[in-house]
Amino acid sequence: MYILKLFVTGTTPRSLKAIANLRAICQEHLLGRYELQVVDLYQQPELARENKLVAAPTLIKSLPNPIRRVIGDMSDTAEVLAGLDISLRERHVSRTDA
């Protein structure tokens, strides 16, 4: 199970794009194997410091280990998958199981 948190700044176009892109990636490559929480840093600014964020949007994968971070609008699928540490084998399995 992948545990993901996407930190965004309100409903800016960049934030909305990151949310949509990440949801699409998860649906295609991690269907049924992920939990995604979207955190608005305008609503919970203390979480930026607690999570040592330097930019938004930022995606943090807390499980499975190791913890990984991806910064940006999540538009580069290959970069996001690499950032999530998803192997080619896992990508193939998730596509054929869906």
C-alpha positions as CSV (number, residue, x, y, z in Angstrom):
1,M,0.0,0.0,0.0
2,Y,1.3,3.4,-1.0
3,I,0.6,6.2,1.6
4,L,0.8,9.6,-0.2
5,K,0.4,13.2,0.9
6,L,0.2,16.0,-1.6
7,F,0.9,19.4,-0.1
8,V,-0.6,22.3,-2.2
9,T,-1.3,26.0,-1.8
10,G,-5.0,26.6,-2.1
11,T,-6.9,26.2,-5.3
12,T,-4.3,27.8,-7.6
13,P,-4.0,26.5,-11.1
14,R,-0.7,24.8,-10.3
15,S,-2.2,23.1,-7.2
16,L,-5.3,21.9,-9.2
17,K,-3.1,20.6,-12.0
18,A,-0.9,18.7,-9.5
19,I,-4.0,17.1,-7.8
20,A,-5.5,16.1,-11.2
21,N,-2.2,14.7,-12.5
22,L,-1.4,12.7,-9.4
23,R,-4.9,11.2,-9.2
24,A,-4.6,10.1,-12.9
25,I,-1.2,8.6,-12.3
26,C,-2.4,6.8,-9.2
27,Q,-5.5,5.5,-11.0
28,E,-3.4,4.2,-13.9
29,H,-0.4,2.8,-12.0
30,L,-1.5,2.1,-8.4
31,L,-5.2,1.3,-8.6
32,G,-6.4,-0.1,-5.3
33,R,-2.9,0.1,-3.8
34,Y,-2.8,3.7,-2.5
35,E,-4.2,6.2,-0.1
36,L,-3.9,9.9,-1.1
37,Q,-4.4,12.8,1.3
38,V,-4.3,16.3,-0.2
39,V,-3.2,19.0,2.3
40,D,-3.9,22.7,1.8
41,L,-1.0,24.6,3.3
42,Y,-3.1,27.7,3.5
43,Q,-5.4,25.9,5.8
44,Q,-2.7,24.1,7.8
45,P,0.5,26.2,7.4
46,E,2.2,24.5,10.4
47,L,2.5,21.3,8.3
48,A,4.9,23.1,6.0
49,R,7.4,23.4,8.8
50,E,6.7,20.0,10.3
51,N,7.3,18.3,7.0
52,K,10.3,20.6,6.1
53,L,8.7,21.7,2.8
54,V,10.6,24.1,0.7
55,A,8.1,24.3,-2.2
56,A,4.6,23.4,-3.2
57,P,3.2,21.3,-4.6
58,T,5.2,18.6,-2.9
59,L,4.3,14.9,-2.8
60,I,5.6,12.8,0.1
61,K,5.4,9.0,-0.1
62,S,5.7,7.7,3.5
63,L,5.0,4.0,2.7
64,P,6.4,1.8,1.5
65,N,9.9,2.8,2.7
66,P,12.0,4.7,1.8
67,I,10.3,8.0,2.3
68,R,10.4,9.9,-1.0
69,R,9.5,13.4,-2.2
70,V,8.5,14.8,-5.6
71,I,8.2,18.6,-6.1
72,G,6.2,20.1,-8.9
73,D,2.8,19.8,-10.7
74,M,3.2,16.1,-11.3
75,S,2.9,16.5,-15.0
76,D,5.9,14.3,-15.8
77,T,4.6,10.8,-15.2
78,A,8.0,9.1,-15.5
79,E,9.5,11.5,-12.9
80,V,6.6,10.9,-10.5
81,L,6.8,7.1,-10.8
82,A,10.6,7.3,-10.3
83,G,10.0,9.6,-7.3
84,L,7.6,7.1,-5.9
85,D,10.2,4.4,-6.4
86,I,7.8,2.3,-8.5
87,S,9.8,-0.3,-10.5
88,L,9.0,-1.2,-14.1
89,R,7.8,-4.6,-13.0
90,E,5.3,-3.0,-10.6
91,R,4.1,-0.6,-13.4
92,H,3.5,-3.6,-15.7
93,V,1.7,-5.6,-13.1
94,S,-0.6,-2.7,-12.1
95,R,-1.5,-2.1,-15.8
96,T,-2.4,-5.7,-16.5
97,D,-4.3,-6.2,-13.3
98,A,-6.5,-3.1,-13.9
